Amino acid sequence: MANISIFGKGNMGNAIGGNFEAAGNKVTYVTKEKTVDELGEIVVFAVPYAAVAGILDTYRAQLSGKIVIDITNPVNFKTFDSLDVPADSSAAAEIAKELPDSSVIKAFNTTFAATLVTKKVADAHQTTVLFASDVQEAKDKFVAALDGSGLAFIDAGSLKRARELEAMGFLQIALAASEKISWTGGFGIFH
């Protein structure tokens, strides 16, 4: 069992929290209204990318030594035509620069909340969580903490792969927002 702190209690925060709870972990939510003095060993940023800077300003010292799960897709919601990070980087890489003493993992950004709740993409195929990090021990603890959740996992490699994961997430969001796929659909992995 692990102690999990989730920043954000929207659809994604609740869906991710439900999976951690289903796997036997203790979950605490952190919001603007509900702050905490201590964070769990695994911390999830289930907030828009623009909100991460404020979290870092407030909780930087507490995030040291933690496994930080970045689920953000840094979509420019004004233009809906680009990502708000340098082309050769990712939100996860930018967060890792800010948190050199934390183990940053990119995960959950290529899944919609509905697929995390039902454990199915388009009510047909098992939901697979792609993830990436430079720290193998953190990846192992992340997957172990979700053992029994009903989700499948694929290690996409180093944190450098977060750039591609964020591009996939952006494409999936754009397809759903333009009603070309549903919010219960998305990318399925067959292997």
C-alpha positions as CSV (number, residue, x, y, z in Angstrom):
1,M,0.0,0.0,0.0
2,A,1.2,3.5,-0.9
3,N,0.1,6.9,0.2
4,I,-1.0,8.9,-2.9
5,S,-1.6,12.6,-3.1
6,I,-3.6,13.9,-6.0
7,F,-3.6,17.6,-7.0
8,G,-7.0,18.1,-8.5
9,K,-10.4,16.5,-7.9
10,G,-11.9,16.8,-11.4
11,N,-12.8,13.9,-13.7
12,M,-9.2,12.8,-14.2
13,G,-8.2,13.2,-10.5
14,N,-11.2,11.2,-9.4
15,A,-10.7,8.5,-12.0
16,I,-7.0,8.1,-11.2
17,G,-7.7,8.2,-7.5
18,G,-10.3,5.5,-7.9
19,N,-7.8,3.2,-9.6
20,F,-5.2,3.8,-6.8
21,E,-7.9,3.1,-4.2
22,A,-9.1,-0.1,-6.1
23,A,-5.5,-1.3,-5.8
24,G,-5.5,-0.8,-2.1
25,N,-3.8,2.5,-1.7
26,K,-4.7,5.5,0.5
27,V,-5.6,8.6,-1.6
28,T,-5.7,12.2,-0.4
29,Y,-6.8,15.0,-2.7
30,V,-5.2,18.4,-2.7
31,T,-7.2,21.4,-4.0
32,K,-7.1,25.2,-3.7
33,E,-9.6,24.8,-0.9
34,K,-8.0,21.8,0.7
35,T,-4.2,22.0,1.3
36,V,-2.0,19.5,3.1
37,D,1.0,19.7,5.2
38,E,2.5,16.4,4.0
39,L,2.4,14.7,0.6
40,G,2.3,11.0,0.0
41,E,5.2,9.1,-1.6
42,I,3.4,9.3,-5.0
43,V,2.1,12.6,-6.1
44,V,-0.2,13.1,-9.1
45,F,-0.6,16.4,-11.0
46,A,-4.2,16.0,-12.2
47,V,-4.5,19.7,-13.1
48,P,-4.2,21.8,-16.3
49,Y,-0.5,22.4,-17.2
50,A,-0.9,26.1,-16.4
51,A,-1.7,25.2,-12.7
52,V,1.5,23.3,-12.2
53,A,3.6,26.4,-11.6
54,G,1.5,27.4,-8.7
55,I,1.8,23.9,-7.2
56,L,5.6,24.1,-7.6
57,D,5.7,27.5,-5.9
58,T,3.7,26.2,-2.9
59,Y,4.9,22.6,-2.5
60,R,8.4,22.5,-4.0
61,A,10.2,21.5,-0.8
62,Q,7.6,18.8,-0.1
63,L,7.9,17.3,-3.6
64,S,11.6,16.6,-3.0
65,G,12.2,12.8,-3.0
66,K,8.7,12.0,-4.3
67,I,7.5,10.2,-7.3
68,V,5.6,12.8,-9.3
69,I,3.1,11.7,-11.9
70,D,2.5,14.4,-14.6
71,I,-0.7,13.7,-16.5
72,T,-0.9,17.1,-18.2
73,N,-1.3,17.8,-21.9
74,P,0.1,21.3,-22.3
75,V,-2.5,22.2,-25.0
76,N,-2.8,25.8,-25.9
77,F,-6.5,26.1,-25.3
78,K,-6.7,29.6,-26.8
79,T,-5.7,28.4,-30.3
80,F,-6.2,24.7,-29.8
81,D,-3.4,24.4,-32.4
82,S,-0.2,23.8,-30.5
83,L,1.4,22.7,-27.2
84,D,2.6,25.3,-24.7
85,V,6.1,23.8,-24.3
86,P,9.2,24.1,-26.5
87,A,9.1,21.8,-29.5
88,D,12.1,19.8,-28.3
89,S,10.7,19.4,-24.8
90,S,7.5,18.3,-22.9
91,A,5.5,19.3,-19.9
92,A,7.1,16.4,-18.0
93,A,10.6,17.5,-18.9
94,E,9.9,21.0,-17.9
95,I,8.6,19.8,-14.5
96,A,11.6,17.5,-14.1
97,K,13.9,20.6,-14.5
98,E,12.0,22.3,-11.7
99,L,12.1,19.2,-9.5
100,P,15.6,17.7,-9.8
101,D,15.2,15.8,-6.5
102,S,12.0,14.1,-7.6
103,S,11.3,11.2,-9.9
104,V,9.0,12.5,-12.6
105,I,6.8,10.0,-14.6
106,K,4.6,11.0,-17.5
107,A,1.4,8.9,-17.4
108,F,-2.4,8.9,-17.8
109,N,-2.2,11.7,-20.5
110,T,-3.2,9.4,-23.3
111,T,-6.3,8.1,-21.6
112,F,-9.7,9.9,-20.9
113,A,-11.3,9.8,-17.5
114,A,-14.2,7.6,-18.7
115,T,-11.7,4.9,-20.0
116,L,-10.0,4.9,-16.6
117,V,-13.3,4.4,-14.8
118,T,-14.6,1.7,-17.0
119,K,-11.2,0.2,-17.7
120,K,-12.3,0.0,-21.4
121,V,-11.7,2.1,-24.5
122,A,-14.9,2.4,-26.5
123,D,-16.4,-0.2,-24.1
124,A,-14.5,-2.8,-26.0
125,H,-10.7,-2.9,-25.3
126,Q,-8.8,-2.8,-22.0
127,T,-7.5,0.6,-21.1
128,T,-3.7,0.8,-21.3
129,V,-1.7,3.5,-19.5
130,L,1.5,4.5,-21.4
131,F,4.1,5.9,-19.1
132,A,7.7,7.2,-19.3
133,S,10.4,8.1,-16.9
134,D,14.2,8.1,-16.5
135,V,13.9,6.4,-13.1
136,Q,13.3,2.6,-13.3
137,E,12.6,2.3,-9.5
138,A,9.9,5.0,-9.7
139,K,8.3,3.2,-12.7
140,D,8.3,-0.1,-10.8
141,K,6.7,1.5,-7.7
142,F,4.1,3.3,-9.9
143,V,3.0,0.1,-11.6
144,A,3.1,-1.9,-8.3
145,A,0.9,0.7,-6.7
146,L,-1.8,0.1,-9.4
147,D,-1.5,-3.7,-9.4
148,G,-5.1,-4.9,-9.1
149,S,-6.7,-1.7,-10.6
150,G,-7.8,-3.5,-13.8
151,L,-5.6,-1.3,-16.0
152,A,-2.9,-2.4,-18.3
153,F,0.5,-0.7,-18.5
154,I,3.2,-0.2,-21.1
155,D,6.6,1.4,-20.3
156,A,7.2,3.8,-23.2
157,G,10.8,4.4,-22.2
158,S,12.7,7.3,-20.9
159,L,11.2,10.7,-20.0
160,K,12.2,11.9,-23.4
161,R,9.2,9.9,-24.7
162,A,6.9,12.2,-22.9
163,R,7.1,14.5,-25.9
164,E,5.5,11.9,-28.1
165,L,3.0,10.9,-25.4
166,E,1.9,14.6,-25.1
167,A,1.5,14.8,-28.9
168,M,-0.7,11.7,-28.8
169,G,-2.7,13.2,-25.9
170,F,-3.1,16.4,-27.8
171,L,-4.3,14.6,-30.9
172,Q,-6.8,12.5,-28.9
173,I,-8.2,15.6,-27.2
174,A,-8.5,17.4,-30.6
175,L,-10.4,14.5,-32.1
176,A,-12.8,14.3,-29.2
177,A,-13.3,18.1,-29.0
178,S,-14.2,18.0,-32.7
179,E,-16.5,15.1,-32.1
180,K,-14.6,12.7,-34.4
181,I,-14.3,10.3,-31.5
182,S,-16.2,10.1,-28.2
183,W,-14.8,10.9,-24.7
184,T,-15.3,7.2,-23.9
185,G,-13.1,6.3,-26.9
186,G,-9.5,7.0,-27.5
187,F,-6.4,5.0,-28.4
188,G,-6.4,1.3,-27.8
189,I,-3.2,-0.8,-27.6
190,F,-3.2,-4.3,-29.1
191,H,-0.2,-6.5,-28.4
